[in-house]
Amino acid sequence: MSVTAANNNQTAKLNTYLVGGAVRDQLLGREVTERDYLVVGATPEQMLELGFMPVGKDFPVFLHPKTKEEYALARTERKQGKGYTGFVCYADSDVTIEEDLKRRDLTVNAMAMSDSGEIIDPYNGQQDLADKVLRHVSAAFIEDPLRVLRVARFAARYHQYGFSVAGETMALMAEIAAGGELQQLTAERIWKEMQRSLGEANPEVFFAVLRQCGALKALFPELDILWGIPNPERWHPEICSGLHTMMVLEQAVKLSAKTSVRFAALCHDLGKGLTEEEKLPSHPGHETSGLPLVETICQRFKVPNDCKRLALKVCEFHLMCHKAFELKGNTILKLFNQLDTWRKPEEFEDFLLSCEADYKGRLGFEDKIYPQAAYLRAAAKAASAINAKAFVEQGLKGLEIKKAIDAARLAAILEVKEQLAHTAPAHP
């Protein structure tokens, strides 16, 4: 018996449907990477008898004994309590497929497909796919605050296909944000949605949607406040600090697929939100004033350490990177030490990419070259080639070795600077 036949035998006695994202993406012509199944008319006891393995405590979800794909019993949910966990679940053999689909967030996610390929679409998801609209299924949408983040994430994912959020759905999202329910979400769930959105082709849309419905101000006020705060027009033709941050994020997407680089783009200018009004449009010291904000955000969302480290480095030192050709050799050596370039060369490269994104994330600068990165990259490579071995062999000890390494690294940096001095641009 083939593996496929064996798998089919497990579900032959069940009324199963492919549901959710797999149906949506199949209809859109996108690659389907994950499949979830809905079982109608069955009981938990029947699933166990067929060898399915139960997972979780809140919902009747089972893993297929061979494929490990998820099979969930049809269920209804009733709100009782606050947050996204305050639901009473009812799952029995009398729950219909239409009732199960009605509890889902968006019409494009509320479709099912039978084994024969028939589409069950009681809430017009196919029409909304054709119209490129993200629309809530029912008024129950407002009962789950996590849906605000999910819709924003879907908006980021499907922006490239021309999708937008329906006005009436945005209104419900604004109602959720204004009602304070977003504060019931755990840090882990917020970061998970943000991280997944940062991995999309248009993560800036995620933050734009959150800002439009008021959720960004509720969850990430340090970022939200940047809109309307001016920058010097000479270096920032786009003027607005919030718009600049989104442009930097767009450039970061082009330069790196890493979450850490994209998160650093979000955080690099947070200090501008603290600039005193009489000092605008300049922002003296915004690099260091932004550091406590980055720390606060990373603590609030329980951001992974690699993202936090890079965000702090980019926040504090991005202007030094831009001014690289103006810096003295010993200042560059100090910068390399502060960035821990010798022990974390990959993170140093991510730092350079983040600073390049900042440079290019301005109106009219998108296609300009950024020779500062090439200079610092070459200087770091030359300086990193120097280690203690040669000086130990010379008989030096202790502090003498450190001084000799620093002197040799400084000489290597100055040599590179001399070679690349002709490429130095004006400071942005």
C-alpha positions in Angstrom: 0.0 0.0 0.0 1.4 3.4 -0.9 1.9 6.2 1.6 -0.8 8.3 0.0 -3.3 5.4 0.2 -2.4 4.8 3.8 -2.9 8.4 4.6 -6.3 8.4 2.8 -7.3 5.4 4.9 -6.9 7.4 8.0 -9.5 10.0 6.8 -11.8 7.8 4.7 -14.3 7.7 7.5 -14.2 11.4 8.1 -15.9 14.3 6.4 -12.8 16.5 5.8 -12.1 19.8 4.1 -9.0 21.8 3.3 -9.5 25.2 4.9 -8.1 28.6 5.5 -4.8 29.9 4.0 -4.2 26.8 1.9 -7.5 27.4 0.0 -6.8 31.2 -0.3 -3.3 30.8 -1.6 -4.3 28.0 -4.0 -6.9 30.2 -5.5 -4.4 33.1 -5.8 -1.8 30.8 -7.5 0.6 31.1 -4.6 2.7 28.2 -3.3 0.9 26.4 -0.5 3.4 25.5 2.2 1.0 24.5 5.0 -2.3 22.7 5.0 -4.9 22.6 7.7 -8.0 20.5 7.6 -11.5 20.8 9.0 -13.5 17.7 10.2 -17.2 18.0 10.2 -19.6 15.7 12.0 -17.0 13.8 14.1 -16.2 13.5 17.8 -12.9 13.6 19.7 -13.4 9.9 20.5 -13.7 9.0 16.9 -10.5 10.9 16.1 -8.6 9.1 18.8 -9.9 5.7 17.6 -8.5 6.5 14.1 -5.1 7.2 15.7 -5.1 11.0 15.6 -3.1 12.7 18.3 -4.7 15.5 20.3 -2.8 18.8 20.6 -3.5 21.8 22.8 -6.0 22.2 25.6 -8.3 24.9 24.3 -9.4 23.6 20.9 -10.2 20.1 19.5 -7.2 19.9 17.2 -5.5 16.7 16.2 -2.4 15.7 14.3 -2.6 13.1 11.5 -0.7 10.0 12.7 1.4 9.9 9.5 1.5 13.3 7.9 1.4 15.3 11.2 -0.9 17.8 9.5 -3.6 19.5 11.6 -7.1 18.3 11.6 -9.6 20.4 13.7 -13.1 19.5 14.6 -15.7 22.0 13.4 -16.4 24.4 16.3 -18.1 27.6 17.3 -16.7 30.2 19.7 -18.4 32.5 22.2 -16.6 35.5 23.7 -16.4 35.3 27.5 -13.7 37.5 29.1 -11.1 39.8 27.7 -8.3 39.4 25.2 -7.8 36.8 22.5 -8.0 33.8 24.9 -11.3 34.7 26.5 -13.5 32.3 24.4 -15.7 29.4 25.1 -15.4 26.7 22.5 -18.1 24.3 21.4 -17.2 21.4 19.2 -19.5 18.5 18.6 -20.8 16.5 15.7 -23.7 18.9 15.1 -21.5 22.0 14.2 -21.9 22.7 10.5 -19.1 23.8 8.2 -20.9 27.2 7.7 -20.9 27.8 11.5 -17.2 26.9 11.7 -16.2 29.2 8.8 -18.2 32.1 10.3 -15.9 32.3 13.3 -12.9 33.0 11.1 -11.3 36.5 10.7 -11.5 37.4 7.0 -13.7 36.2 4.2 -10.7 35.2 2.1 -9.7 32.9 5.0 -13.3 31.5 5.5 -13.4 29.1 2.5 -13.1 25.3 2.4 -12.3 22.8 -0.3 -13.7 19.3 -0.5 -11.7 16.3 -1.7 -13.4 16.7 -5.1 -12.2 20.3 -5.4 -15.6 21.9 -4.6 -15.2 25.4 -2.9 -17.5 26.0 0.1 -17.7 29.8 0.3 -20.7 31.0 2.3 -19.2 34.5 3.0 -18.1 35.5 -0.5 -14.4 35.0 0.0 -13.9 34.3 -3.7 -15.5 37.6 -4.7 -13.2 39.5 -2.2 -10.2 37.7 -3.6 -11.2 38.9 -7.1 -11.8 42.4 -5.7 -8.6 42.3 -3.7 -10.3 43.2 -0.4 -9.5 42.0 3.1 -12.9 42.0 4.8 -14.1 40.7 8.1 -16.5 37.7 8.1 -18.9 38.9 10.8 -19.4 41.3 13.7 -17.6 38.8 15.9 -14.4 40.0 14.4 -14.2 42.7 17.1 -14.1 40.0 19.9 -10.5 39.1 19.2 -7.9 41.9 19.4 -5.2 39.7 17.8 -7.1 40.1 14.5 -5.9 43.7 14.3 -2.3 42.5 13.9 -3.3 39.6 11.7 -5.2 41.8 9.2 -2.2 44.2 9.1 0.1 41.3 8.4 -2.1 40.0 5.6 -2.2 43.5 4.2 1.6 43.5 4.1 1.7 40.0 2.5 -0.8 40.7 -0.2 0.0 44.3 -0.9 2.1 43.1 -3.9 -1.2 41.7 -5.4 -3.1 45.0 -4.9 -5.0 44.0 -1.7 -6.3 46.6 0.8 -8.3 46.5 4.0 -12.0 47.2 3.6 -13.2 50.4 5.2 -15.7 48.8 7.5 -13.0 46.3 8.7 -10.6 49.2 9.4 -13.4 50.8 11.4 -13.7 47.7 13.6 -9.9 47.6 14.0 -10.0 51.2 15.2 -12.8 50.4 17.6 -10.6 47.5 19.1 -7.6 49.8 19.3 -9.6 52.6 21.0 -11.2 50.1 23.5 -7.8 49.1 25.1 -8.2 45.4 24.2 -4.8 45.4 22.5 -3.2 45.7 25.9 -4.5 42.2 26.7 -2.2 40.6 24.0 0.9 38.9 25.3 4.3 40.2 24.2 5.0 36.9 22.5 1.9 37.1 20.3 2.6 40.8 19.3 6.3 40.0 18.5 5.3 36.9 16.5 3.0 38.9 14.3 5.5 41.7 13.9 8.3 39.3 13.1 6.3 37.5 10.5 5.3 40.9 9.0 8.9 42.0 8.9 9.6 38.9 6.8 7.1 40.0 4.1 7.9 41.8 0.9 6.2 45.0 2.1 6.5 45.2 5.9 6.0 48.9 5.8 2.3 48.2 5.0 1.9 46.4 8.3 2.9 49.5 10.2 0.9 51.8 7.9 -2.3 49.8 8.6 -1.6 49.7 12.4 -1.1 53.5 12.3 -4.3 54.1 10.3 -6.5 52.3 12.8 -4.7 53.7 15.9 -3.1 50.4 17.0 0.5 51.6 16.4 0.0 54.4 18.9 -1.4 51.9 21.4 1.4 49.3 20.9 4.4 51.1 19.6 4.0 54.9 20.6 7.7 55.5 20.2 7.4 54.8 16.5 4.0 56.3 16.0 5.1 59.7 17.3 7.7 60.1 14.5 5.0 61.1 11.9 5.0 64.8 11.6 8.4 65.4 13.2 10.6 67.2 10.6 14.1 66.6 9.5 16.4 69.1 7.7 15.2 69.2 4.1 18.8 69.3 2.7 19.4 65.8 3.8 15.8 64.6 4.1 13.7 65.8 1.2 10.8 63.7 2.5 10.9 65.8 5.7 8.8 63.6 7.9 10.7 61.3 10.3 7.9 58.6 10.2 7.9 58.5 6.4 11.7 58.3 6.5 11.6 55.3 8.8 9.3 53.5 6.5 11.5 54.3 3.5 14.5 52.9 5.5 12.5 49.8 6.1 11.8 49.4 2.4 15.5 49.7 1.7 16.3 47.2 4.4 14.0 44.7 2.7 16.1 45.1 -0.5 19.4 44.6 1.3 18.6 41.8 3.7 16.1 39.1 4.6 17.1 39.2 8.3 14.6 40.2 10.9 17.4 41.9 12.8 18.3 44.3 10.0 14.7 45.2 9.3 13.9 45.7 13.0 17.0 48.0 13.3 15.6 50.1 10.5 12.4 50.6 12.6 14.4 51.7 15.7 17.3 53.7 14.3 15.7 57.1 14.6 13.4 56.7 17.6 15.3 59.4 19.5 14.0 62.0 17.1 10.7 61.7 18.9 12.3 63.2 22.0 13.8 66.3 20.3 12.8 69.6 21.9 10.6 71.6 19.6 12.9 74.6 19.6 15.7 72.5 18.1 13.8 71.2 15.2 14.3 70.3 12.4 17.8 69.3 13.7 18.1 66.4 16.1 21.3 66.8 18.1 22.1 63.7 20.2 19.1 61.6 18.9 21.4 58.6 18.6 22.0 58.3 22.3 18.6 59.6 23.4 17.0 56.8 21.4 18.9 54.0 23.2 16.5 53.8 26.3 13.6 53.7 23.9 15.1 50.7 22.0 15.7 49.0 25.4 12.1 49.7 26.4 10.6 48.3 23.2 12.7 45.2 23.3 11.6 44.5 26.8 8.0 45.2 26.0 7.9 42.8 23.0 10.5 40.4 24.4 12.6 40.9 21.3 15.3 38.3 20.6 18.8 39.3 21.7 20.2 39.4 18.1 17.6 41.9 17.1 18.1 44.0 20.2 21.9 44.1 19.9 21.9 45.2 16.3 19.1 47.8 16.9 21.1 49.3 19.7 24.3 49.5 17.6 22.5 51.0 14.6 20.7 53.5 16.8 23.9 54.7 18.5 26.4 54.6 15.7 24.6 55.1 12.4 25.7 58.8 12.0 29.3 57.7 12.6 29.0 55.3 9.8 27.6 58.0 7.5 30.6 60.3 8.5 33.1 57.5 8.1 35.4 59.4 5.7 35.5 62.3 8.1 36.6 60.2 11.1 40.2 59.9 12.2 41.8 56.5 12.1 41.8 56.0 15.9 38.0 57.0 16.0 37.3 54.2 13.5 39.3 51.8 15.5 37.3 52.7 18.6 34.1 52.3 16.6 35.2 48.8 15.5 35.8 48.0 19.2 32.4 49.3 20.3 30.7 47.3 17.5 32.6 44.1 18.6 33.7 43.8 15.0 36.5 41.3 15.8 34.2 38.7 17.5 31.0 39.4 15.5 31.9 40.0 11.9 28.5 38.9 10.6 26.8 41.4 12.9 29.1 44.1 11.7 28.1 43.4 8.2 24.4 43.7 9.2 25.3 47.0 10.8 26.7 48.3 7.5 23.6 47.1 5.7 21.3 48.8 8.2 23.2 52.1 7.8 23.1 51.8 4.0 19.3 51.3 4.3 19.2 54.5 6.4 21.2 56.4 3.8 19.1 55.3 0.9 15.8 55.6 2.7 15.3 59.2 1.7 13.6 60.8 -1.2 15.9 60.9 -4.2 18.7 58.8 -2.5 17.2 55.4 -3.3 19.7 54.6 -6.1 22.8 56.4 -4.8 25.9 54.4 -3.9 27.0 54.2 -0.3 30.9 54.1 -0.3 31.1 54.4 3.5 30.1 50.8 3.8 32.8 49.6 1.3 35.4 51.7 3.2 34.5 50.4 6.7 34.2 46.9 5.3 37.7 47.1 3.8 39.2 48.7 6.9 37.7 46.1 9.2 38.9 43.3 7.0 42.5 44.7 7.0 42.4 45.4 10.7 40.9 41.9 11.5 43.8 40.2 9.8 46.1 41.4 12.6 46.1 39.2 15.7 48.3 38.5 18.8 50.4 35.7 17.3 53.1 37.7 15.6 53.6 39.9 18.7 53.8 37.0 21.1 56.5 35.5 18.8 58.3 38.8 19.2 58.3 38.3 22.9 55.8 40.9 23.9 53.6 40.3 26.9 50.3 41.6 28.4 49.5 45.2 27.8 52.3 45.5 25.3 50.6 43.0 23.0 47.3 45.0 23.1 49.1 48.2 22.3 51.0 46.6 19.4 47.7 45.1 18.0 46.0 48.5 18.3 48.9 50.3 16.6 49.0 47.7 13.7 45.3 47.8 13.2 45.3 51.6 13.2 48.0 51.6 10.5 46.0 49.1 8.5 42.9 51.4 8.7 44.9 54.5 7.7 46.3 52.6 4.7 42.8 51.7 3.5 41.6 55.2 4.1 44.4 56.6 1.9 43.5 54.1 -0.8 39.8 55.0 -0.8 39.9 58.7 0.0 38.9 59.6 -3.5 35.5 57.9 -3.1 34.5 60.0 -0.1 31.1 61.7 -0.6 29.7 64.7 1.2 28.2 63.8 4.6 24.4 63.1 4.3 
